[in-house]
Amino acid sequence: MVIALQRAGSVRRFVMKRLSGFTVIVLLLLPSMLWASKAAEESAAPERGKYLAERGNIVPPEEVYIDSYVGYIDYQYPKPESDMGVTLYSGHHQVSSKGQEEILQIGIQGKELNFDELPPMNLAFVIDKSGSMADRDKMDWVKESFYIFIDQVRDKDFVALVYFDNSAKTVFPSTGMYSSMNRQRFRDEVYQVRPGGGTNLMDGVKLGYREVLKNYRSEYINRVILLSDGQATTSTYGLSEMAQSYRDMGITISTVGLGQDFDLALMRGLALAGGGSSRFISGKKEMEKTFGSELDRMVVPIAYDLEMKLEFLQDVKILDTWGYDHQIVGRKINYYLPTLHHRDYETILVQFRIAPLNLEGKSNLARFSLKYKDLHGNTRYKGPFYLDVSFVDVDYPVAGFSDAMVLRSGTMLHFAKVLQEIGKSYYGSYGGNAQYALDLTTDIRKEILNARERLDYIGFDDEIGMLDNYLRIFSGELAKTELDRVRIVEDVEIIPPVRDRSLHDHMENLYREMTLDLSSRKTGTIAVSGFSMKDGKTTELTALLDEMAMVEITKLQTLTVIERGRMDMILEEQALSLSDLMDTGKAIDVGRLLTADHMLTGTVIEMPNSVVIFGRIINVETAEIESAAQVIVAKNREVEALL
């Protein structure tokens, strides 16, 4: 009964949130009915999801913005020399000519400048000082962050400070930061603020825009930054229209949310309408980073009005896409992004199905191009950029994504989809279905753990933490014993997607997938450290994998294979074993001693009913995992004998 009441209360709170932002959402949709609205996001939804799970709450499905989860990760795209760079990735380097589903990822990376090189800024901070800001010392977070901020602004920058509770007040009018006296006056106003009152967000935002207008200059970054931890207690009717009109004038707005009760839909929609970004702050350190080292990523644009076009060159059916507002017309997708910020990274994902094709070998799959306006209003063009893959005559060559970029993004995409499904199940009719939600949580946790292991245990910490919190919540509601929960946590086996394929065919697909990118390189050297069981022992299976690795790598005419004798000598000198090279750092160290450009390493993990074999190609110079292909082999007599 208590659980049911808690759920009902949660549902009512989230429904009220949606209703409070309803006017904003409707107004946003009116000017762009032809576009599928999926806004580019910062960290608002993922950070808030983590925050809720840590406090024993299941994230409502309407608050899981898939675009936000996909775009939340810094994929470390190549740094561009010009104002932005574009890179295309596919989930697999080889795809089935019989047809299959696939993921395409487009990474856009903004150029990085020194802070002193950035354009001058004209900023107005609009800060919620309502009574709820006293909870968890949130106002203290704001104060300490602003002390960091004011020390890094430059003489040419303008800053204003507006507070709002039941009413709004400008406490520090827009002022140039050209003197230590002005900076101290700003600190004094920040120090004196005390929380109390309601949340008159509308009047606060109006005053913020008014302050930016006082020192508006076209060559400046003109922006309002709104920070709030709650829902507006007065009408916000016309807020998005106001943000849109100021955006057209060259004044944008970014939003920052805190706490459990802030209006995510309202803040997210306002940032979209106003041409800025939306973030959620879960703690003091995140706040200090946002207003310190990360300020430029929230404030400083490098390009406006990005119009992007993706065109598939083969027969495919587009299933869905995430990242930006878009239009799908046949095999083409047009995207629009109002602003790309300095040093920022943006991600597009496309899920599509390739039709059966009479193709074998490498072929262009898609091309991408864009145009945009730079900070001076000049129209620029980039592209076209092409993506090619190799078509092979097999069904589903390897298990899971093999490109390291898409392994991260595709796993995040599935994670966000499952979070939505968990929320729908948990908050569903008749009290929800906690058992189904637990099953979903268990399955996606296995997938994420698998991806994390293939990526050398880098990333997905927050996602695993969320799912572990979910497991505790569902196990408690279903009266699971501690032993039951431990068994659930320890079960990490993934069901083999193809059970009747021979081990030899699995290995052929694995090596072909891993080496396709290497075959296109002009020259280079590669060291093959070989495969090891996870527990370090040597088996006939690892010996077979090592032998086949050498055979396949020597087929690459563009690469020189370093002799195994040199590898053994280095290992002996460094007092290392082959199993030590499962550690990417140690593999890179050995690769550098060998003066190799690439290292091939692999791991075999024995499960109760299957064997997971995954190999990695590591770039020794950049320390990046370039390929992480995997096959999951069902155990049979042949496999058992080799183990």
VMD Tcl script that draws the C-alpha trace (Angstrom):
set ca {
  {0.00 0.00 0.00}
  {2.82 2.41 0.91}
  {4.63 1.61 -2.34}
  {1.48 2.19 -4.36}
  {0.93 5.58 -2.69}
  {4.56 6.56 -3.30}
  {4.21 5.68 -6.96}
  {0.94 7.56 -7.26}
  {2.55 10.62 -5.67}
  {5.51 10.40 -8.04}
  {3.23 10.13 -11.05}
  {1.18 13.14 -9.91}
  {4.34 15.23 -9.45}
  {5.66 14.36 -12.88}
  {2.28 14.93 -14.56}
  {2.12 18.39 -12.93}
  {5.58 19.12 -14.29}
  {4.48 18.23 -17.78}
  {1.36 20.37 -17.49}
  {3.34 23.37 -16.25}
  {5.52 23.20 -19.37}
  {2.65 22.39 -21.74}
  {2.26 25.90 -23.12}
  {5.97 26.10 -23.85}
  {6.00 22.77 -25.70}
  {2.98 23.71 -27.86}
  {4.55 27.05 -28.81}
  {7.79 25.32 -29.74}
  {6.05 22.95 -32.09}
  {3.99 25.54 -33.98}
  {6.75 27.06 -36.16}
  {8.28 23.70 -37.08}
  {5.48 21.23 -37.66}
  {7.36 19.71 -40.61}
  {10.36 18.90 -38.44}
  {10.62 15.94 -36.10}
  {11.70 17.81 -32.97}
  {14.61 16.07 -31.25}
  {16.77 18.82 -29.83}
  {20.50 18.59 -29.30}
  {21.07 18.44 -25.57}
  {23.73 18.86 -22.97}
  {23.74 16.98 -19.69}
  {20.30 17.88 -18.32}
  {18.46 14.56 -18.66}
  {21.35 12.08 -17.99}
  {22.63 13.97 -14.94}
  {19.10 14.26 -13.58}
  {18.48 10.55 -14.17}
  {21.58 9.65 -12.17}
  {20.52 12.09 -9.44}
  {17.05 10.52 -9.13}
  {18.34 6.94 -9.10}
  {20.83 7.76 -6.32}
  {17.85 8.88 -4.24}
  {15.84 5.71 -4.80}
  {13.63 6.96 -7.65}
  {12.93 5.39 -11.04}
  {13.23 7.96 -13.83}
  {9.79 8.61 -15.43}
  {9.76 7.65 -19.13}
  {8.87 11.18 -20.25}
  {12.11 12.47 -18.70}
  {14.37 10.08 -20.64}
  {15.35 12.21 -23.64}
  {17.25 9.75 -25.81}
  {19.12 12.52 -27.66}
  {20.52 13.74 -24.35}
  {21.85 10.33 -23.34}
  {23.47 9.78 -26.74}
  {25.03 13.26 -26.81}
  {26.08 13.24 -23.16}
  {29.30 11.29 -23.76}
  {32.48 13.00 -24.92}
  {33.52 10.58 -27.66}
  {36.87 12.33 -28.12}
  {36.32 13.15 -31.78}
  {39.45 14.28 -33.68}
  {40.32 17.91 -32.90}
  {39.78 20.10 -35.97}
  {42.18 22.67 -37.37}
  {39.33 24.81 -38.71}
  {36.22 25.92 -36.79}
  {34.76 22.41 -36.74}
  {35.51 18.83 -37.78}
  {33.22 16.05 -39.04}
  {33.82 12.28 -38.83}
  {31.57 9.36 -39.87}
  {31.53 5.90 -38.27}
  {29.57 2.70 -38.87}
  {28.75 0.08 -36.26}
  {30.58 -2.59 -38.27}
  {33.34 -2.38 -40.86}
  {31.72 -5.33 -42.68}
  {27.98 -5.79 -43.20}
  {25.94 -8.62 -44.61}
  {25.03 -8.40 -48.30}
  {21.91 -10.35 -47.29}
  {20.71 -7.32 -45.35}
  {20.91 -6.28 -41.71}
  {20.25 -3.42 -39.30}
  {23.08 -0.99 -38.74}
  {24.00 2.19 -36.86}
  {25.73 5.20 -38.41}
  {27.35 7.82 -36.16}
  {28.29 11.35 -37.17}
  {30.62 13.25 -34.84}
  {30.95 17.03 -35.01}
  {33.71 18.63 -32.95}
  {34.10 22.38 -32.34}
  {37.50 24.01 -32.45}
  {39.31 24.75 -29.18}
  {40.83 28.17 -28.51}
  {42.51 29.63 -25.46}
  {40.09 31.51 -23.22}
  {41.78 34.83 -24.05}
  {41.18 34.18 -27.76}
  {37.41 33.78 -27.36}
  {35.10 36.59 -28.49}
  {34.14 39.12 -25.80}
  {31.10 38.16 -23.69}
  {28.04 40.09 -22.53}
  {26.33 37.88 -19.94}
  {23.39 38.20 -17.57}
  {22.99 35.58 -14.83}
  {19.38 35.08 -13.73}
  {19.41 33.20 -10.42}
  {16.51 31.56 -8.60}
  {16.77 32.48 -4.91}
  {13.44 30.93 -3.84}
  {13.19 29.14 -0.50}
  {14.00 25.72 -1.97}
  {17.49 26.96 -2.90}
  {18.36 26.61 0.81}
  {18.05 22.81 0.53}
  {21.31 20.83 0.35}
  {23.29 24.11 0.41}
  {22.47 24.79 -3.25}
  {22.87 28.55 -2.85}
  {26.35 27.98 -1.44}
  {27.20 26.02 -4.61}
  {26.12 29.03 -6.66}
  {28.16 31.48 -4.61}
  {31.38 29.46 -4.70}
  {31.00 28.86 -8.44}
  {30.54 32.57 -9.12}
  {33.68 33.37 -7.14}
  {35.52 31.06 -9.58}
  {33.76 32.61 -12.57}
  {34.54 36.23 -11.79}
  {38.27 35.51 -11.52}
  {38.47 34.27 -15.10}
  {36.38 36.88 -16.98}
  {38.36 39.46 -18.91}
  {38.44 43.25 -18.90}
  {36.42 43.36 -22.13}
  {33.54 41.20 -20.78}
  {30.25 42.54 -19.38}
  {28.40 40.82 -16.53}
  {24.99 41.37 -14.92}
  {23.27 39.61 -12.02}
  {19.50 39.21 -11.55}
  {17.77 37.41 -8.66}
  {14.18 36.28 -8.53}
  {11.82 34.79 -5.95}
  {8.26 36.20 -5.69}
  {9.56 39.13 -7.73}
  {12.69 39.86 -9.76}
  {15.45 42.38 -9.10}
  {18.65 43.43 -10.83}
  {21.27 43.54 -8.09}
  {24.29 44.07 -10.34}
  {23.53 45.97 -13.57}
  {25.46 45.08 -16.72}
  {29.01 46.28 -16.03}
  {32.38 45.96 -17.72}
  {34.90 43.89 -15.76}
  {37.79 46.27 -16.46}
  {38.59 46.99 -12.80}
  {39.19 45.04 -9.61}
  {36.58 47.28 -7.93}
  {33.86 46.08 -10.30}
  {34.81 42.47 -9.73}
  {34.67 42.96 -5.96}
  {31.24 44.60 -6.22}
  {30.04 41.49 -8.07}
  {31.45 39.25 -5.32}
  {29.76 41.36 -2.65}
  {26.34 41.03 -4.30}
  {26.80 37.27 -4.63}
  {27.79 36.99 -0.97}
  {24.74 38.89 0.31}
  {22.02 36.79 -1.35}
  {19.77 34.74 0.95}
  {17.18 32.22 -0.30}
  {13.46 32.73 0.36}
  {10.15 33.21 -1.48}
  {8.51 31.83 -4.62}
  {9.66 31.33 -8.23}
  {8.74 34.21 -10.54}
  {10.82 32.86 -13.41}
  {9.16 34.96 -16.12}
  {10.08 38.34 -14.62}
  {13.58 37.13 -13.87}
  {14.20 36.16 -17.49}
  {12.76 39.49 -18.73}
  {15.19 41.42 -16.54}
  {18.05 39.24 -17.76}
  {17.33 40.06 -21.39}
  {17.00 43.75 -20.47}
  {20.47 43.76 -18.90}
  {22.07 42.09 -21.92}
  {20.42 44.68 -24.19}
  {22.13 47.53 -22.30}
  {25.56 46.55 -23.66}
  {24.52 44.61 -26.74}
  {27.19 44.49 -29.44}
  {27.01 42.32 -32.52}
  {30.64 41.21 -32.16}
  {30.00 40.04 -28.57}
  {28.56 36.80 -27.22}
  {25.22 38.07 -25.87}
  {23.62 35.52 -23.56}
  {21.28 35.07 -20.60}
  {22.09 32.17 -18.23}
  {19.12 31.01 -16.15}
  {19.60 28.89 -13.03}
  {16.61 27.41 -11.15}
  {15.82 24.45 -8.89}
  {12.01 24.45 -9.08}
  {8.84 25.02 -11.03}
  {7.58 28.48 -11.86}
  {4.94 29.69 -9.39}
  {3.73 32.37 -11.82}
  {2.62 32.11 -15.46}
  {5.26 31.39 -18.10}
  {2.87 32.08 -20.99}
  {4.78 33.55 -23.93}
  {8.20 32.67 -22.51}
  {9.34 30.59 -25.46}
  {8.11 33.22 -27.94}
  {10.11 35.84 -26.09}
  {13.21 33.61 -26.17}
  {12.75 33.03 -29.90}
  {12.44 36.75 -30.64}
  {15.59 37.59 -28.67}
  {17.41 34.73 -30.35}
  {16.54 36.29 -33.72}
  {18.10 39.53 -32.43}
  {21.30 37.73 -31.46}
  {20.69 37.23 -27.72}
  {20.52 33.58 -26.66}
  {19.70 31.80 -23.40}
  {21.12 28.72 -21.64}
  {19.43 27.00 -18.70}
  {20.84 25.21 -15.66}
  {18.62 23.06 -13.42}
  {19.25 21.83 -9.88}
  {17.53 19.40 -7.54}
  {14.73 16.87 -7.85}
  {11.79 19.17 -8.49}
  {12.97 21.54 -11.21}
  {10.89 21.65 -14.40}
  {13.00 19.70 -16.89}
  {10.58 20.12 -19.80}
  {10.30 23.89 -19.27}
  {14.05 24.49 -18.91}
  {14.92 22.22 -21.82}
  {12.29 23.82 -24.06}
  {13.39 27.34 -23.15}
  {17.01 26.58 -24.08}
  {15.88 25.11 -27.40}
  {13.71 28.11 -28.24}
  {16.44 30.51 -27.15}
  {19.32 28.91 -29.08}
  {21.33 27.78 -26.06}
  {22.07 24.61 -24.11}
  {20.43 22.92 -21.12}
  {22.26 21.36 -18.16}
  {21.46 19.72 -14.87}
  {23.72 20.18 -11.85}
  {23.82 17.32 -9.35}
  {26.42 18.66 -6.92}
  {28.94 21.30 -5.93}
  {31.79 19.99 -8.12}
  {29.57 19.92 -11.20}
  {28.44 23.48 -10.49}
  {32.01 24.75 -10.13}
  {33.00 23.04 -13.39}
  {30.01 24.48 -15.26}
  {30.79 28.08 -14.25}
  {34.54 27.57 -14.36}
  {36.38 25.37 -16.85}
  {33.23 24.45 -18.82}
  {31.71 27.94 -19.13}
  {32.78 28.42 -22.74}
  {31.01 25.20 -23.79}
  {27.75 26.59 -22.44}
  {28.15 30.18 -23.61}
  {30.46 30.73 -26.58}
  {29.19 29.73 -30.06}
  {31.48 29.07 -33.02}
  {28.78 28.51 -35.67}
  {25.11 29.30 -36.22}
  {22.27 27.83 -38.29}
  {23.88 24.53 -39.19}
  {21.99 22.86 -42.04}
  {23.17 19.29 -42.54}
  {22.30 16.62 -45.09}
  {22.86 12.88 -44.89}
  {22.21 10.80 -48.01}
  {22.38 7.00 -48.20}
  {23.91 5.73 -51.44}
  {22.63 2.15 -51.13}
  {19.14 0.72 -50.74}
  {18.31 1.25 -47.07}
  {15.26 1.97 -44.93}
  {15.81 4.66 -42.30}
  {14.30 3.47 -39.02}
  {15.05 6.44 -36.74}
  {17.59 9.13 -35.98}
  {18.67 11.04 -32.87}
  {20.55 14.28 -32.31}
  {18.76 17.24 -33.87}
  {15.58 18.49 -35.48}
  {15.30 16.60 -38.75}
  {13.27 15.75 -41.84}
  {13.41 12.29 -43.43}
  {12.70 12.17 -47.17}
  {13.27 8.74 -48.70}
  {16.94 7.88 -48.16}
  {17.87 11.45 -47.20}
  {17.79 13.21 -43.83}
  {18.04 16.96 -43.36}
  {19.16 18.16 -39.92}
  {19.16 21.59 -38.30}
  {21.18 22.79 -35.30}
  {20.83 26.45 -34.25}
  {24.20 26.75 -32.50}
  {27.48 24.85 -32.14}
  {29.47 25.97 -29.10}
  {33.20 26.38 -28.64}
  {35.02 23.14 -27.84}
  {31.70 21.34 -27.96}
  {30.97 17.91 -29.39}
  {27.74 16.97 -31.10}
  {26.56 13.50 -32.12}
  {24.05 12.21 -34.66}
  {22.97 8.56 -34.69}
  {20.97 6.90 -37.44}
  {19.45 3.44 -37.20}
  {18.67 1.88 -40.58}
  {18.10 -1.44 -42.31}
  {20.20 -2.39 -45.33}
  {18.21 -4.27 -47.98}
  {19.62 -7.48 -49.50}
  {22.15 -6.28 -52.08}
  {24.07 -7.94 -54.86}
  {27.31 -6.48 -53.55}
  {30.63 -7.82 -52.30}
  {33.66 -5.82 -51.26}
  {34.06 -2.20 -50.22}
  {31.45 0.34 -51.29}
  {30.27 3.84 -50.33}
  {27.29 3.63 -47.99}
  {26.49 7.29 -47.24}
  {27.66 10.88 -47.64}
  {27.24 13.89 -45.37}
  {27.59 17.62 -45.97}
  {26.66 20.83 -44.17}
  {26.50 24.60 -44.41}
  {26.50 27.12 -41.57}
  {27.18 30.73 -40.64}
  {30.38 31.68 -38.86}
  {30.57 34.31 -36.10}
  {30.86 37.05 -38.74}
  {27.70 35.95 -40.56}
  {29.53 34.42 -43.53}
  {28.07 31.24 -45.05}
  {30.47 28.30 -44.97}
  {30.33 24.79 -46.43}
  {31.89 21.48 -45.40}
  {31.93 18.13 -47.15}
  {30.89 15.93 -48.65}
  {32.20 13.30 -46.24}
  {31.82 9.64 -47.29}
  {31.35 6.45 -45.29}
  {32.29 3.14 -46.84}
  {31.83 -0.42 -45.59}
  {32.71 -3.89 -46.86}
  {29.83 -6.15 -47.90}
  {30.24 -9.87 -47.17}
  {28.02 -12.86 -47.93}
  {27.28 -13.98 -44.35}
  {24.44 -13.44 -41.89}
  {25.37 -11.01 -39.07}
  {29.17 -11.37 -39.20}
  {30.00 -10.40 -35.58}
  {28.12 -9.92 -32.31}
  {27.64 -6.33 -31.18}
  {29.22 -3.19 -32.56}
  {32.89 -3.42 -33.41}
  {33.77 0.21 -34.08}
  {34.82 1.64 -30.71}
  {32.92 4.91 -31.26}
  {29.66 3.20 -32.17}
  {30.14 0.64 -29.42}
  {29.91 3.55 -26.97}
  {27.12 5.46 -28.68}
  {25.07 2.41 -29.69}
  {25.24 1.04 -26.14}
  {24.09 4.43 -24.79}
  {21.26 4.48 -27.31}
  {20.01 1.08 -26.21}
  {20.48 2.04 -22.55}
  {18.27 5.12 -22.98}
  {15.59 3.14 -24.84}
  {15.52 0.53 -22.09}
  {15.35 3.25 -19.40}
  {12.19 4.50 -21.09}
  {10.75 0.99 -21.17}
  {11.62 0.44 -17.51}
  {9.88 3.69 -16.59}
  {6.79 2.75 -18.59}
  {6.66 -0.64 -16.91}
  {7.22 0.71 -13.39}
  {4.78 3.61 -13.60}
  {2.26 1.60 -15.65}
  {-1.38 0.91 -14.89}
  {-2.44 -1.23 -11.93}
  {0.67 -0.49 -9.89}
  {3.24 -1.28 -12.57}
  {5.29 -4.39 -13.21}
  {8.41 -4.44 -11.04}
  {9.43 -7.96 -12.15}
  {9.48 -7.00 -15.84}
  {11.38 -3.82 -14.94}
  {13.92 -5.94 -13.04}
  {14.35 -8.26 -16.04}
  {14.95 -5.29 -18.35}
  {17.45 -3.84 -15.90}
  {19.35 -7.14 -15.68}
  {19.60 -7.56 -19.47}
  {20.80 -4.03 -20.24}
  {23.30 -4.25 -17.36}
  {24.84 -7.35 -18.99}
  {25.13 -5.51 -22.29}
  {26.80 -2.48 -20.73}
  {29.26 -4.60 -18.73}
  {30.17 -6.43 -21.93}
  {30.76 -3.17 -23.82}
  {32.76 -1.73 -20.95}
  {35.05 -4.76 -20.83}
  {35.67 -4.56 -24.57}
  {36.60 -0.88 -24.15}
  {39.21 -1.68 -21.49}
  {36.88 -0.83 -18.61}
  {36.64 2.81 -19.69}
  {33.27 4.56 -19.45}
  {29.70 3.65 -18.42}
  {30.37 4.15 -14.69}
  {27.29 6.36 -14.26}
  {25.08 3.98 -16.23}
  {26.17 0.93 -14.23}
  {25.64 2.94 -11.04}
  {22.09 3.80 -12.11}
  {21.28 0.19 -12.92}
  {22.73 -1.05 -9.62}
  {20.45 1.42 -7.84}
  {17.53 0.12 -9.91}
  {18.40 -3.46 -8.92}
  {18.27 -2.50 -5.25}
  {14.92 -0.74 -5.70}
  {13.25 -3.59 -7.60}
  {14.78 -6.32 -5.43}
  {13.42 -4.57 -2.35}
  {9.93 -4.20 -3.78}
  {9.88 -7.84 -4.90}
  {11.18 -9.02 -1.51}
  {14.27 -10.63 -3.07}
  {16.83 -11.99 -0.63}
  {20.39 -10.70 -0.61}
  {21.48 -14.02 -2.14}
  {18.98 -13.53 -4.98}
  {20.36 -10.06 -5.66}
  {23.98 -11.31 -5.64}
  {23.07 -14.01 -8.19}
  {21.47 -11.39 -10.42}
  {24.55 -9.16 -10.20}
  {26.95 -12.03 -10.93}
  {25.03 -13.29 -13.99}
  {26.71 -11.46 -16.90}
  {26.33 -14.04 -19.69}
  {24.88 -12.84 -23.01}
  {22.96 -15.37 -25.12}
  {24.88 -16.19 -28.37}
  {23.02 -14.52 -31.28}
  {24.03 -17.30 -33.72}
  {24.15 -20.81 -32.24}
  {24.80 -22.99 -35.29}
  {27.89 -21.26 -36.73}
  {31.19 -23.14 -36.63}
  {34.11 -21.89 -34.57}
  {36.20 -21.46 -37.73}
  {33.54 -19.24 -39.32}
  {33.30 -17.20 -36.13}
  {37.07 -16.64 -36.15}
  {37.14 -15.70 -39.84}
  {34.46 -13.07 -39.26}
  {36.27 -11.76 -36.20}
  {39.60 -11.20 -37.97}
  {38.07 -9.81 -41.13}
  {36.12 -7.26 -39.08}
  {39.16 -6.25 -37.02}
  {41.52 -5.77 -39.96}
  {39.34 -4.07 -42.57}
  {40.38 -0.56 -41.54}
  {44.04 -1.56 -41.35}
  {44.01 -2.78 -44.96}
  {43.34 0.77 -46.19}
  {46.44 2.26 -44.54}
  {49.48 3.11 -46.68}
  {52.22 1.72 -44.46}
  {52.85 0.74 -40.86}
  {53.90 -1.96 -38.45}
  {51.80 -4.16 -36.19}
  {52.66 -6.41 -33.27}
  {50.42 -9.37 -32.49}
  {50.49 -10.14 -28.78}
  {47.86 -12.83 -29.18}
  {44.90 -14.02 -27.13}
  {44.73 -14.91 -23.45}
  {42.09 -16.46 -21.26}
  {40.73 -13.98 -18.76}
  {42.25 -15.99 -15.92}
  {45.65 -15.97 -17.69}
  {45.89 -19.67 -18.52}
  {46.90 -20.97 -21.95}
  {44.54 -23.29 -23.86}
  {44.36 -24.90 -27.26}
  {41.71 -22.31 -28.15}
  {44.05 -19.37 -27.47}
  {46.83 -21.11 -29.41}
  {44.45 -21.58 -32.37}
  {43.40 -17.93 -32.22}
  {47.04 -16.79 -32.12}
  {47.95 -18.91 -35.12}
  {45.03 -17.64 -37.16}
  {45.80 -14.02 -36.13}
  {49.30 -14.27 -37.61}
  {47.95 -15.83 -40.81}
  {45.32 -13.11 -41.31}
  {47.59 -10.19 -40.42}
  {50.35 -11.32 -42.81}
  {47.79 -11.12 -45.64}
  {47.77 -7.33 -45.24}
  {50.27 -6.04 -47.77}
  {50.21 -2.55 -46.24}
  {51.47 -3.64 -42.81}
  {54.70 -5.19 -41.61}
  {54.27 -7.76 -38.84}
  {56.87 -7.51 -36.10}
  {58.59 -10.84 -35.44}
  {57.30 -12.76 -32.44}
  {60.84 -13.28 -31.20}
  {61.23 -9.53 -30.61}
  {57.93 -9.53 -28.71}
  {59.06 -12.39 -26.46}
  {62.38 -10.63 -25.79}
  {60.64 -7.38 -24.73}
  {58.22 -9.30 -22.50}
  {61.10 -11.07 -20.80}
  {63.01 -7.81 -20.28}
  {59.91 -6.15 -18.78}
  {59.01 -9.19 -16.66}
  {55.60 -9.41 -18.33}
  {53.47 -12.28 -19.61}
  {51.09 -12.30 -22.56}
  {48.12 -12.10 -20.20}
  {49.50 -8.78 -18.89}
  {48.89 -7.31 -22.34}
  {45.14 -7.50 -21.76}
  {45.86 -4.23 -19.94}
  {45.81 -1.61 -22.71}
  {48.37 0.59 -20.97}
  {50.91 -2.24 -20.76}
  {50.17 -3.26 -24.36}
  {50.88 0.30 -25.50}
  {54.13 0.42 -23.51}
  {55.31 -2.80 -25.17}
  {54.16 -1.51 -28.57}
  {56.30 1.60 -28.16}
  {59.34 -0.45 -27.19}
  {58.77 -2.47 -30.36}
  {58.27 0.79 -32.38}
  {54.95 -0.66 -33.57}
  {52.15 1.51 -34.97}
  {49.44 -0.93 -33.85}
  {48.97 -3.75 -31.36}
  {46.52 -6.64 -31.74}
  {45.43 -8.11 -28.42}
  {42.57 -10.42 -27.51}
  {40.71 -11.97 -24.62}
  {38.72 -15.19 -24.25}
  {36.07 -15.30 -21.52}
  {34.52 -18.65 -20.66}
  {30.86 -18.50 -19.59}
  {28.63 -21.36 -18.38}
  {27.07 -21.90 -21.83}
  {29.24 -19.89 -24.20}
  {32.64 -18.40 -24.91}
  {33.13 -14.69 -25.61}
  {36.08 -13.92 -27.88}
  {36.95 -10.32 -28.51}
  {39.98 -8.72 -30.06}
  {41.22 -5.15 -30.16}
  {43.39 -3.14 -32.51}
  {45.15 -0.45 -30.45}
  {46.76 2.61 -31.99}
  {50.08 2.84 -30.14}
  {50.61 6.56 -30.82}
  {47.13 7.81 -29.82}
  {46.38 5.03 -27.26}
  {42.92 4.68 -28.83}
  {41.09 1.40 -29.37}
  {40.40 1.55 -33.10}
  {38.49 -1.71 -33.36}
  {36.87 -3.95 -30.75}
  {35.28 -6.83 -32.62}
  {33.56 -9.67 -30.77}
  {32.04 -13.09 -31.40}
  {30.00 -15.11 -28.91}
  {30.36 -18.84 -29.52}
  {27.90 -21.35 -28.10}
  {29.68 -24.20 -26.32}
  {29.75 -27.54 -28.13}
  {32.07 -30.56 -28.11}
  {34.65 -28.85 -30.34}
  {34.82 -25.74 -28.17}
  {34.84 -27.70 -24.91}
  {37.77 -29.80 -26.16}
  {39.81 -26.68 -26.98}
  {39.23 -25.24 -23.52}
}
mol new
graphics top color blue
foreach p $ca { graphics top sphere $p radius 0.5 }
foreach p [lrange $ca 0 end-1] q [lrange $ca 1 end] { graphics top cylinder $p $q radius 0.2 }
display resetview
